[in-house]
Amino acid sequence: MKNPAAININLSYLYTVSGGDTTFEKMVLMGAVDDIQSQVEKLQLDWNKKDAVNIRRNAHSLKSVVAIAGLSEMEANCNNIEQLFVDEKFHSEGLVYLNKIVSLWVIAKPMMEEMIVATYP
């Protein structure tokens, strides 16, 4: 697995949308951390149930949030799951993408929390 320094958080989209409103940026990022955590957990639960329909739905929802949070590698893995499950059948080979999402989030979450505190005191 990559080291923490290898995770890139690119907030250029958020900055474009915020128009420089740092209060808005902080609110979005704080909400994103909570939302990503919740959605990663839901994705894992649905995986354990082999619920292909909800795996796809959750991957799609998670993809949107991680995109706003600037986590492009997580976004790509969510997209891979979403595309793999387009037929709404369970595909065990998608576990590699799920594991990447979980591993990346374990590293990215504390990085994001530290960045929020440092950037938006």
C-alpha positions in Angstrom: 0.0 0.0 0.0 1.1 3.5 -0.7 2.5 5.7 2.1 0.4 8.6 3.3 2.4 11.1 1.4 1.4 9.4 -1.8 -2.3 10.2 -1.4 -3.2 13.3 -3.4 -6.0 15.5 -2.1 -6.9 17.9 -4.9 -9.4 20.5 -3.8 -9.4 22.6 -7.0 -13.1 21.7 -7.8 -14.2 22.7 -4.3 -12.3 25.9 -4.5 -14.0 26.7 -7.9 -17.4 26.0 -6.4 -16.8 27.9 -3.2 -15.7 31.1 -4.8 -13.3 31.6 -1.9 -15.9 31.1 0.8 -13.8 29.4 3.4 -16.8 28.8 5.8 -18.5 26.9 3.0 -15.3 24.9 2.2 -14.9 23.9 5.8 -18.5 22.8 6.1 -18.3 20.8 2.9 -15.1 19.1 3.9 -16.3 18.3 7.4 -19.5 16.8 6.0 -17.5 14.9 3.4 -15.4 13.2 6.1 -18.4 12.0 7.9 -20.3 11.0 4.8 -17.3 9.1 3.3 -16.9 7.2 6.5 -20.5 6.2 6.6 -20.6 5.3 2.9 -17.5 3.2 3.1 -19.0 1.3 6.0 -22.3 0.8 4.0 -20.3 -0.4 1.0 -18.5 -3.0 3.2 -21.8 -4.2 4.7 -23.4 -4.6 1.3 -20.3 -6.4 0.1 -20.6 -8.9 3.0 -24.3 -9.4 2.0 -23.3 -9.7 -1.7 -26.0 -7.1 -2.4 -25.0 -6.2 -5.9 -27.7 -3.5 -6.4 -26.7 -1.6 -3.2 -23.0 -2.1 -3.9 -23.5 -0.3 -7.2 -25.7 2.5 -5.6 -23.3 3.0 -2.7 -20.2 3.1 -5.0 -22.0 5.8 -7.1 -22.9 7.9 -4.1 -19.4 7.5 -2.6 -17.9 8.4 -5.9 -19.6 11.8 -5.8 -18.5 12.6 -2.3 -14.9 11.6 -2.8 -14.8 13.7 -6.0 -15.8 16.8 -4.1 -13.2 15.9 -1.4 -10.5 15.7 -4.0 -9.8 12.0 -3.6 -9.4 11.0 -7.2 -7.9 7.6 -6.6 -10.8 6.6 -4.4 -13.1 8.1 -7.0 -11.6 5.9 -9.7 -12.0 2.7 -7.6 -15.7 3.6 -6.9 -16.2 4.1 -10.6 -14.6 0.6 -11.2 -17.1 -1.0 -8.8 -20.0 1.0 -10.3 -19.1 -0.2 -13.8 -18.5 -3.8 -12.7 -21.9 -4.1 -11.1 -23.8 -2.4 -13.9 -25.5 -5.8 -14.6 -26.7 -5.9 -10.9 -25.0 -9.2 -10.4 -22.4 -9.9 -7.7 -18.8 -9.9 -9.0 -16.3 -11.2 -6.4 -13.4 -9.8 -8.4 -14.5 -6.3 -7.4 -13.1 -7.0 -3.9 -9.8 -5.6 -5.1 -11.5 -2.2 -5.7 -13.3 -2.3 -2.4 -10.0 -3.1 -0.6 -8.3 -0.2 -2.3 -11.2 2.2 -1.3 -11.0 1.0 2.4 -7.2 1.2 2.5 -7.1 4.6 0.9 -9.7 5.9 3.3 -7.8 4.7 6.3 -4.9 6.9 5.2 -6.9 9.8 3.7 -9.3 10.3 6.6 -6.7 11.5 9.2 -5.0 13.6 6.5 -8.2 15.3 5.7 -9.0 15.9 9.3 -5.6 17.4 9.9 -5.9 19.5 6.8 -9.3 20.9 7.9 -8.0 21.9 11.3 -4.8 23.5 9.8 -6.6 25.3 7.0 -9.8 26.4 8.7 -9.0 27.2 12.3 
